[in-house]
């Protein structure tokens, strides 16, 4: 199945909606209450946050500046902040495992995602990386995302629209196999950056090479060392890319309180490897490449399968659970749409301010 989804008729580009200023109806707000417990709500007319500590009305939040402290009916205080993108992606409905913020930041840096870039992404998963890429390319860029599973694409589209408050004009999603769909979607040598988050990226590197402009960057996010090795060997074998560079990112938090300064007891360590390479000009051969006799076996000489589903960090999800995630994502985006329509109606009527 092949489909492309975009909504170019939005009234205002998502990038123009600055996440700053006093809270408005339709805004998402992260409320941190007693003992650090967090609640994320979308501000609605007559909306209320109910907990066992009491009730906090949404109208008490509207009009307050970001970073305000509000008191609910039980006398308990809540810190109100607009959630950062990293907060949103860690709590949004998931159809597939997400790219963690620490890896998304490295992808943006190592692939040099810039405003106005034309970027290809596969697969879209739950839309976490899509959000970071859309922010980075800005209103003049273009992101084309490919996803094999329609359910995952639906979750990702709902998450992206929920975060931005509307469907970005700079984004389109195609359901299908990248190796088949990419040549039909984009002209040869027209893509600046390609980001591959998939089980077997080596299967798509030939069409990626055709799509990339000379000097363009391909970056692959893989879970295991065997995948990493196979991607590297394939990149070298094509003769179309620079020598690949590989890395992984680990972030360790620290506890800092007075003289009690120590590493956190827990950390998110290995999540995946990143491997990058740049597209050579047609016929170019890097001057520092030395031809080596093939003394060690490569994956090209073997029929051994280097991964099996479920063994590479890819969490299997049942169809029933996936349908639940789709419904959760759809409810979130429906709520955001209703709130946005209400806010627009209030502004049109001249009574958008709430005391």
Buried (B, 14 or more C-beta within 10 A) or exposed (E): EEEEBBEEEBEEBBBEBEBEEBBBBBBBBBBBBEEEEBBBBBBBBEBBBEBEBBEBBBBBBBBBEBEBEBEBEEEBEBBBBBBEBBBBBBEBBBBBBBBBBEBBBBBBEBBBBBEEBBBBBBBBBBBBBBBBBBBBBBBEBBBBBBBBBBBBBBBBBBBBBBBBBBBBBBBBBBBBBBBEBBEEBBEEBEBBBBBBBBBBBBBBBEBBBBBBBEEBBBBBBBBBEBBBBBBBBBBBBBEBBBEBEBEBBEEEEEEEEEEEEEEEEEEBEEBBBBBBBBBBEEEEEEEEEEEEEEEEEBBEEEEEEBBEEEEBBBEEBEEEEBEBBBEBBBEBBEBBBBBBEBBBEBEEEEEBEBE
